């Protein structure tokens, strides 16, 4: 198999390996990888794949979950600490870990692509860019693209893998020629950076402490209603993000702002200037930061 990149999305690694097969038939793919999937991973497929890739055992499993899927976003804030990978054996399954919060289409940063091609000779897509609510690159502040600039064909994973980034679009446009659009959405950039830093955190927190620190921040800002909340932040953060939050049931219940998990990080990113600000606030209330096993992040690539 090809060399896995430290921040590469699971589906990027899978698709990239398939593309460079001389004859990517379903049988050849299954023989090499142990699976032949469209990228919507089930737990058993995921375990077979990482074993074929040489990442066997608990260390390999945790490494893939932590670095190459959305799993840490789901398992950063938990009600009880335990085995980091326990939920793929319980109710969630790796389909949620890999694709629960991902976009409908593959998203790429034009500047990341150019840097990768210059340094590595190929491009890949990053795990951190694939969440449905991330619109800009946290490093370059470039708007992420999910379709061909020339023909507008979306970069979607169909059949068994996505071919476009490596072979070029059917219309002949080279993806490396994609124009760079710098984002003017300061809120989108702050949220993207917040998630980037959260993905790099090497610990978990208790969800009750997550509640406490958010409620403490709301109290310190004297925000008691949706109108107060919107007026305070409307000039700072993503208006569409705020509208979505304030129109939801949880947005009208300030006593339980994190009741629905999907919006937990959106709330948190709006209230805190950065992940570091959030982390320091956790320290101030005495929240426990449960360190991950070193097997999650200490293996070399």
N, C-alpha and C positions, 0 to 999 in steps of 0.2 A: 504494500500500500504506500501511497504518498505520505509525505511528512505533514502531520497535523500542526496547524498554526495555533499559537497560544490563545487567541481570542476568536477563533473560527467557529461559526455556527455548525452544529452537528450536520444539518442538511447540506451545507456547503461542502464539508469534507466528503460526505457520501456522494454527492453529485460530481464533485471534482474527480474523485477516483473512477467513477463510472465513465466519465467523458474520455479519460485517457486510456481506457481499455480499447484494444484494437477491434474487438467485436463485442459490443455491449449488449448481448442478448440476455434475456431473462435468466437462462440457465447459467451463463457465464457469471452474471452478477450474483446469483444465488450461491454458486460454487465458491466465489471469491469472498463474499461478505456474509454469507449465511442468511441473507434476507434479500428480498426484492420488493421495495416499498416505494410509494409515492411521497414519502416523507412524513406521513402521519404515523408516528412510531407507536407500536404497542410495546409493553414491557418485555415480552419474550423476544421480540425482534431486536430491541435495543440491546439486551444482554448478549444475544448471539453475535451482533455486530461488533460490540466492543471486545468480545473474546477473539473474534477473527482479526481485529485490529491490533491485538497483542496487549490490550488493557484489561487483563483478567483479574479476578479477585475483587475484594472490597475497595482496595486502593484505586484500581482502574475505574470501577463503577463510580466512586465518589468524585474522582477527577473529572470524568465526563459530565456528570450532573452539574458540578460546580462551575466548570469553565465553559461548557459548550452547549448548554441548554438553559431554559428560563427557570430551572428548578430553584435556584437560590432566591429568586424574587418571590417564589411561593413559600419557601421554607426559611426566609430570613426572620420573619416574625411568627412565632409559634406559641401555642398555649402550654406546651410542655416540651422540655428538652429530651432528646433521645438519640438514637442512631440517625445520622444525617440522611441516609438513604431509605429510611423506613417506609416513607409514603409510596415508594414505587412498589412495595409489597402489600400496601394496604389499598385505600380507596381510590387514590389518584391514578396511578399507572403512568408510564412514561409518555403516553400520548399528551397528557396535560403538561408534563415537565418539558417536553420538547416544543409544543405548539399551542398551548392553551392561550397564550397572550400574544402570539405572533401575528404579524400582518397577513393579509390575504395574498400579498405579493412580496417577492424578495426586494429588499431595499438596500441601496448601495450609496456610498459617499464618493463622488467623483474624485476628490482629492486623495482619499484613502486608496482608491483604485490605482491612481497614477503613481503614488508612492510605492505601493506593493509591486506594481509592474517593474518599476525602476530598480527596486531592491531585490525582488524575488524572481522576476521573470514571469509571473502569473498574478492573477487577482483572486480574491475570495470574498465572501461576505461575512460580516461580523455578527456574533450573537447579540451584542448590545444594540444593534440597529434594527433588529427584527420585531421588537414589540410594536403592537398596533398603535400605541400612543406616543411613540418616538418619531419625530419628524426631522430632526437635524442631528448632525454629527457633533458629539460632545467635544471633540478635539478641534475640528476645523470650522464649526458653526456653518457648515454647508448644508443646504437642503438636501435630504436624501431623495434619490430618484428610484422609481419602481416601474419605469416603462422606457421604451426606446424613444430618444429625443426626436428621431426622424419620422417614424411611422406610428408612434404612440402605442405600439404593442406592449402589453404589460409583461414584466418579468415574473411569470408565474410558473410554479412547479407543476408540470403536467407529465403524463406518461410516467416514466420511472426516474427522471432527473431533469434538472434545468441545464440546458446546453448553452444558452445565449451568452453568458459572460465570457466563455472561453472560445466559442466558435464565431461570435459576431451575430448580429441580428440578421434575419432572413432578407431584410431590405438592403443589406450591405453596409449599414452604418456601424462604425467601430465604437464600441462602448467607451473606449478611452478618450474619445473626442467629445464626450458629454460636457456641456457647458456647466460651469460652476456658478451656482446661485447662492450667495451668502444670505443667511436668514436675518430678517429684521424682527423676528419674534423672540424677545428676550426671555419670555416665559418658557418657550419650547426649549431653548438652550439650557436654561437652569434645570428644567426637568430631566433633560437628557444627561446632563452632568451629574445630577443627583442619582439617577439610576446607575450610571457608570461607576460611581464611587460605592454605591450599595452593592453592586455585583462584585466589587473587589474586597468588600469587607470580609474578614476571616472569622466572623462570629455570628451568632444568632441572638435574638432578644425575645423576651416573653411578650406576647401580644398585650397582656394587661399593662405592662410598662409602656408599650406603644400608645395605648389609650391614654395613660396618665400624662405622658409628655406632650401629646397633642392637646389635651384638655387644659394643661397648664399654660401652654402657649396661647390658646384662645382666651383664657382668663387674663393673662398678662396684657393682651391687646384690647381688652374690654369689648370684645366682639360678641354680641348677644343675639344677633339676628342675621339672616341671610343678606339683608340690605347693608348692614354694617360691614359684613365680610366682603361683599362685592365692592362697595365704595372704597374700602381700604386698599384692595389689591388690583382694582381694574386698570390702573395705570402702570402696573408692574409686570403682571403675569398674563398668561395666555387666556384671552377672553373666552374663547370657545371651550377651553377646559373648565373655566369657572362656571360658565352657563350650564355645562353638562352636570357638574357637581351640584349646583344649586337647584337644578330641576329634579334631582333624584330624591327618593324618599329619605335617604340618609343625610342629604344636604339640608333637609328641613328639621332634622333631629340633632341638635347640637350636643345633646348629652351622650350620644353614641355615634360620633362622627366616623368611626371605622367599622361600623356594623357589617357593611357589605365589603368584602375583601377587595374586590376589583379596584375600588377607588382609594385604597389605603395609601398608596405611595403618591397619588395625585394630591390628596389632602396634605400629606406630609411635606411634599416638595413646595406646595404653595405657602405653607406656614413657616418653613425654615429656609434661610437664605442659601443653604448648601447642606450636603450630607454631613459635613464636618460640624456645622451648627447643630444639626439633629443629634449627632453622636455626643457632642459636649452637653447638650441638654439632657440626654439620657444619664450621663454621669452625674449631673446636678441633682437628679431625683433618686440617685443610688440604684439605678437599674443594673441588673446583672447582664454582662455580655458573655454569653457562653461560647468559648472558643471552639472552632471546628477542629476536628482531628487533622493532624498534619497530612494525613493521607489525601485530604481534599485538595491540597494545593502545593505539595512539596515534590511531586514527581517531575522529573525533567522531560522536556519534549525532544 
